[in-house]
Amino acid sequence: MEDLTSPKEEKADQEVGEVGRPWEEITVASSQDPESGLSEPLESEQGPERGPQPRSSPPRSPQSRTSTPLDDLTGPDASSAPSPPQEAPSPPSILTLARQELGTPWQSDKTPDVDPKAETPRSPHLEQSSDKGESTAPQMCQSEGNIFQQSQQTGHHLYGPEDVSENNSKQKELRFNIFQEEDSNSNYDLDCAEPGVSEVAPSLLEIAIQSAKAYLLKTSSKSGLNLYDHLSDMLTKVLDERPENAVDIIESISQDVKMAHFRKKLDTLQNENEMLPTYEIAEKQKALFLQGNLEGADQELEDEIAENSLPNLMESAFYFEQAGVGLGTDETYRIFLALKQLTDTHPIQRCRFWGKILGLEMNYLVAEVEFREGEDEEDIEDEDVPEERDDGDSGADEDDEDELPRAFYKTPQATPKEESRTGANKYVYFVCNEPGRPWVKLPSVTPAQIVTARKIKKFFTGRLDAPIVSYPPFPGNESNYLRAQIARISAGTHVSPLGFYQFGEEEGEEEEEVEGRRDSFEENPDFEGIQVIDLVESLSNWVHHVQHILSQGRCNWFNPIQKSEEEEEEEDEEKEEKGEEPDYIEQEVGPPLLTPISEDLEIQNIPPWTTRLSSNLIPQYAIAVLRSNLWPGAYAFSNGKKFENVYIGWGHKYSPDNYTPPALPPVCQEYPSGAEITEMDDPSVEEEQAFRAAQEAAALPAEEMEETEEDEDEEDD
Amino acid sequence: MDSESLLLSLELASGSGQGLSPDRRASLLTSLTLVKRDYRYSRVLFWGRILGLVADYYIAQGLSEDQLAPRKTLYRQGHERRRSKARVPGERGPVAARWTPDIPKTAVSRRVRSLGGLNCMEWSLLPPATEEMAVETSVVKGRFMGDPSHEYEHTELQKMKEGEKVFEEEVVVQIKEENRLVSVIDQIDKAVAVIPRGALFKTPFGPIHVNRTFEGLSLSEAKKLSSYFHFREPVELKNKTLLEKADLDPSLDFMDSLEHDIPKATLQGGYCYHPHFTGSWSIQMERGNALVVLRSLLWPGLTFFHAPRTKNYGYIYMGTGEKNIDLPFML
């Protein structure tokens, strides 16, 4: 047993170090008082330390002698335990250990009636022992060294009592008996009785201690730990950290200590991999912070500032924060940098942060930009794609014509999409998932996409190429759906204070000629601002500055018949079918641009907008906040002169009712149903008789005229 | 989110776009401290806000030492309503009812909602949610108004007996918004209140305490739904087989895990077409893996955040108080 403990003890020894010191004192103290009652040998060991002992009385000299045999006896006794070779220092150490372990409980148990009594007669005689025992002297020196060692370890050993306390209490009684015996015996029967008794005492004690310690040292078959080390680690931790109310959190400390064992295993590869994406994004975002330094020349800088297309995002973020909306300062600033990157790398006239659309896996940050004149990138490419698709369809139809009956279902003619810079395609949108990632330009929106988007409700995933699995089928992937929703949200929620924009004079006339509507406006240089309180109180002080999207999916109405006439010559069949439709479709007219939002429709008695003042505490500096109830997540603020719109949400329109996918269209007929192929019920007997009676009645007058008919009737029957 | 770490928590949860204006933040910090003192809670959580058409509700919850202790009814002394006469134009008066709870009898009560007025200073206690309330308010749809005394009208057909004749009659039921508020908060709590695994532990004697040694989830754990629990009394746990329970640590796994939510995160069969299908939750790593954010798709507006390897976690609800019943169509 000892060889198991000793190295560990030493280790613990070092760990305990200074911490052990207070304990040391205690044990020294404790070892003094009850010691006298304990056993002679111990006293003799401590002899030199005590030096001048007033209590020492010569007549009791033999006692000290008895003590030596005790020591001698314990020596071999202990060495008879499993591991003899290392025993040299150990026997005394076990004794001291025993004493100290038992010492504390004794003290705390307060057994004064025994101790004082025992003290007087038993007070040891160190002078004598030291005088007399030249032979014992070296032994003592040795043992003293051990005492020191042991007393340093006490911090360690003291844990014992908690668990061994049961043993202790038993042993205590036992020991008392022994000592009393000792007392009575010592006077006369020193030579024979005393050694005998003392032989019993240490062995009992030791066995108990050793078995307890052995039990504590038993290694767990699961974790490979043992309680002894664990307790010592725990106490080390407690003493190192000195937490408040240590007893209440001892379970947690125990858990902590155990966790510390496991943590070491989780190093190397795994962690490294886990952290990779973190660094990746940090690296990408680093580029955002560096971009300012790359363009060094002052001249360029001045030019840039002059023709700045970057919005002051932080300013509007500040106002939105007053309204309780926003993405947090840190994220906003990163978006700001990302916008700067966008404006630096593209020929952009105007740019603003449109908002954020939440997705299942990633989110979209959306930037609304307007390219400089004549620099509409890639528009032509986009337009080519749908045309090609149309060609493919018509080609397939022609091939099928010969073999199979041609389906007479005709796909309704696709409404052409609006030119860029007009209607729903007035702006170009860029999205990215996170600041620092590349901005991706969204394709322009087609009316079909808007029309279908109105009928479906799907979460965004965050991946632009994700398919939209829906009914009715959505023409395009997530990027198209995103673009359609952006168009719808913009049309519904982009508002500005009345008078901030006015219709452009020149352009307005042209538009009026064509459509009777104006779709362009310019900033009003004479805008004086509106009182914030007026903006809060009256919705008529806010106007839409994005065109309403008609149910056709376009902002400017497109007459489908007009086009069919143009294609008349090419496709005659088409014309015939068109004939069924009314010749003239009434033009859809949406509310004109810059219509006050007070005219917005209610959603089943729910007002479409909620206005409020940003702060009631300091109303004089508060701003007006507008919240859309139709598109939850859309906000606008105005401080009277400035305004901004933002959307942060899931990208879905609000509806108090649950979503119902449109019903499937009726099944197509295989063939035209007519009288000749309709199955009829067989006539019942009564019906037949009635029919015959009727026929006979009709035949009677005729019978007289022509006899031949009668013949025929008979033949039939 | 804990009222004491409100500012940090709001910053962490700000990715969903909803926050609090500076004056609301400041007043919350002050008033919640007072609430904690007055009602003798050991923890006060800022629960979130429910957006009303006219005004918003700010909700806070008080927790006693035992984090999941069964709720007890609060006693209240009368219904005296104080409605302030002076109103800011364009807004309704501050949320009215304020009851004085009988504190000595309620020292054990677990979560008691308080609701704040427009200025976040006056908190009133909400009655505990009951089954009847849930049934009664389930017929109400549409947005909250922002006035607890507002009454929704609901017409329903009731069978009337007069002698032997049984005929149906339209009865107008009036439902108080306060009841709806209570029941919606309760539903949200039961459905989507989230806590990371290990943040609470169950003591052998039953009470549930905050785990002091919780050091946060590791990065790999943080990405799994199974590392998050419903912050409520377990419902599903009892239905599990012994085999399923074998690996659970009774002191930590005493609540239902999110991975069993419906729709299930891992669908068997062909319906699930993308690999990161996470059922009724959206899990995202933000700020370069420094923050994990869970957003409920069933109750849009609920955001749970946790910074892995730290003790920072919490959830906040900022929404209209309506359940997303369209969820099956939207995935």
Interface residues (C-beta under 8 A of the other chain):
Chain A: I249 S252 Q255 D256 M259 Q270 E274 M275 P277 T278 Y279 E280 I281 A282 Q285 E321 Q322 A323 G324 V325 G326 L327 G328 T329 D330 E331 K356 L358 G359 L360 E361 M362 N363 I456 K457 K458 F459 T461 A466 P467 V469 I533 V536 E537 Q604 N605 I606 P607 T610 T611 R612 L613 S614 S615 N616 L617 I618 P619 R627 N629 P632 G633 I648 G649 W650 H652 Y654 P656 D657 N658 Y659 P661
Chain B: E11 S14 G15 S16 G17 Q18 G19 L20 S21 P22 D23 R24 S27 L51 L53 V54 V88 P89 G90 E91 L118 N119 K141 G142 R143 N211 R212 T213 S218 L219 S220 Y273 H274 H276 T278 S282 Q284 M285 R287 G288 N289 A290 R295 L297 P300 G319 T320 I325 D326 F329 M330 L331
